[in-house]
Amino acid sequence: MCDEDYIDSYLNGLLTDEVPKNTRLMIANLNDYGKRAIVNYHDPHSNFHKYADIVINVRMLGENAEENTPLFHYTTVSSLKSILESGYFRIKQANFMNDPDEFQWASKLAITYLKNYGATSEELGNFKLMIKNQPFHDAYIWSFSKNNDSETLFHVYGGNEGVALKFGEKDVMNMLVSHNSHGKKSLDQFGLGDAYTFPLNVLYVLYDEQKQKNYIKPLVQEWLDACRGLKKDPDDMKEILTLCSKNIALFNMAFKNPKLCHEEEFRFISLRRNDGTISPELRVNGVPYINCKFVPEYVQSVILSPICNKSEEEVRIIIKKHRSCADVKKSTLPY
């Protein structure tokens, strides 16, 4: 956090004669919060600048999916059979995932830090309203892991029918993009009902409590400072608040409760354009899904858990019915 002398010195260097006089006067009349927000926004050495560069953060958390990196989806033999027979894979909306804090963990951390920084009830309300008004609430998650032999994932998602389906990252991306774009060749052509698709290599920050803290705390301090300087300098402060909002939205997609680190998750996000008038592609027992057309050839192999009650031969028969040449083998885990 900048001290008063550093803030004054930095502003003096920033507000040269080339800056319009009205702008210089406006910033000079800002309260201490607003001045600190301006300095942290422009200073390349500030913690805010270090952790809130949206371009760097997107690159850090995202992947370009150009490589067909092995990914593993843990499920049951029954689910695999159902997917192959129907020709579709159901991708669940984020609000209905097992984790009640899905797409909310970063916001919850931020609210805790805001309270620690002395935010008023009105300021807390404004932050929650910002989260509520962010676009793309119609979001869907397809979860994978880079771990091909996770005892925990076999147990949690497969029970006594557990299998890990091996895919290639590029193949999954192609499958999702082909479905979600509805034939559109460019993002500029996307309309209501179309979905933007991207992979998140969320292991980098996803479960690490200290890294989450490093990113959230300076962001929250900057948001609060900008709110308190908004009346005197609405243009600059709104620009800062918008950047904070974009980062919180990204962090909500990528940050999770550290106690769930056993998931070792790699995820594909589908953000569906929806103004509230577009119905889900599929709804089962009140839960919305994207019903994605499935390409059986993309299943490279099927790994059976050590306690799977189906034999390798039984699983081979299931997949061969659907022209899949996937290799079937038993996990190397001892139990």
MOHU-V789893 format. One record per residue. N is the residue number from 0. PHI is phi as a letter, one per 30 degrees, with the letter a starting at -180 (none if undefined). Layout:
BEGIN
n: <N & N>
phi: <PHI & PHI>
END
This chain:
BEGIN
n: <0 & 1 & 2 & 3 & 4 & 5 & 6 & 7 & 8 & 9 & 10 & 11 & 12 & 13 & 14 & 15 & 16 & 17 & 18 & 19 & 20 & 21 & 22 & 23 & 24 & 25 & 26 & 27 & 28 & 29 & 30 & 31 & 32 & 33 & 34 & 35 & 36 & 37 & 38 & 39 & 40 & 41 & 42 & 43 & 44 & 45 & 46 & 47 & 48 & 49 & 50 & 51 & 52 & 53 & 54 & 55 & 56 & 57 & 58 & 59 & 60 & 61 & 62 & 63 & 64 & 65 & 66 & 67 & 68 & 69 & 70 & 71 & 72 & 73 & 74 & 75 & 76 & 77 & 78 & 79 & 80 & 81 & 82 & 83 & 84 & 85 & 86 & 87 & 88 & 89 & 90 & 91 & 92 & 93 & 94 & 95 & 96 & 97 & 98 & 99 & 100 & 101 & 102 & 103 & 104 & 105 & 106 & 107 & 108 & 109 & 110 & 111 & 112 & 113 & 114 & 115 & 116 & 117 & 118 & 119 & 120 & 121 & 122 & 123 & 124 & 125 & 126 & 127 & 128 & 129 & 130 & 131 & 132 & 133 & 134 & 135 & 136 & 137 & 138 & 139 & 140 & 141 & 142 & 143 & 144 & 145 & 146 & 147 & 148 & 149 & 150 & 151 & 152 & 153 & 154 & 155 & 156 & 157 & 158 & 159 & 160 & 161 & 162 & 163 & 164 & 165 & 166 & 167 & 168 & 169 & 170 & 171 & 172 & 173 & 174 & 175 & 176 & 177 & 178 & 179 & 180 & 181 & 182 & 183 & 184 & 185 & 186 & 187 & 188 & 189 & 190 & 191 & 192 & 193 & 194 & 195 & 196 & 197 & 198 & 199 & 200 & 201 & 202 & 203 & 204 & 205 & 206 & 207 & 208 & 209 & 210 & 211 & 212 & 213 & 214 & 215 & 216 & 217 & 218 & 219 & 220 & 221 & 222 & 223 & 224 & 225 & 226 & 227 & 228 & 229 & 230 & 231 & 232 & 233 & 234 & 235 & 236 & 237 & 238 & 239 & 240 & 241 & 242 & 243 & 244 & 245 & 246 & 247 & 248 & 249 & 250 & 251 & 252 & 253 & 254 & 255 & 256 & 257 & 258 & 259 & 260 & 261 & 262 & 263 & 264 & 265 & 266 & 267 & 268 & 269 & 270 & 271 & 272 & 273 & 274 & 275 & 276 & 277 & 278 & 279 & 280 & 281 & 282 & 283 & 284 & 285 & 286 & 287 & 288 & 289 & 290 & 291 & 292 & 293 & 294 & 295 & 296 & 297 & 298 & 299 & 300 & 301 & 302 & 303 & 304 & 305 & 306 & 307 & 308 & 309 & 310 & 311 & 312 & 313 & 314 & 315 & 316 & 317 & 318 & 319 & 320 & 321 & 322 & 323 & 324 & 325 & 326 & 327 & 328 & 329 & 330 & 331 & 332 & 333 & 334>
phi: <none & d & d & d & d & d & d & d & d & d & d & d & d & d & c & d & d & d & d & e & e & e & d & d & d & d & d & d & c & d & d & d & d & d & d & d & d & d & d & d & d & c & d & d & c & d & d & d & d & d & c & b & d & d & d & d & d & d & d & d & d & c & b & d & h & d & c & c & e & d & b & b & c & c & a & c & d & d & d & e & d & d & d & d & d & d & i & b & c & d & c & d & d & e & d & c & d & d & d & d & c & e & i & b & d & d & d & d & d & d & d & d & d & d & d & d & d & i & d & d & d & d & d & d & d & d & d & d & d & e & d & d & d & d & d & i & d & c & c & b & b & c & c & b & b & d & d & c & b & c & e & d & d & e & d & d & c & b & h & d & b & d & b & c & c & d & b & c & e & d & d & d & d & d & d & d & d & e & d & d & d & h & i & d & c & b & d & d & d & d & b & e & j & d & b & d & b & a & d & c & d & d & d & e & b & e & c & d & d & d & d & e & d & e & d & d & d & d & d & d & d & d & e & d & d & d & d & d & c & d & d & d & b & d & d & d & d & d & d & d & d & d & d & d & d & d & d & d & d & d & d & d & d & c & c & b & e & e & d & c & d & d & d & h & d & b & b & c & c & c & c & c & d & a & c & j & c & c & d & d & d & a & b & b & h & i & c & d & b & d & c & d & d & c & c & e & d & d & d & d & a & b & c & d & d & e & c & d & d & c & d & e & d & d & d & d & d & d & d & d & d & c & i & c & c & d & d & b & a & d & e & d & d & d & a>
END
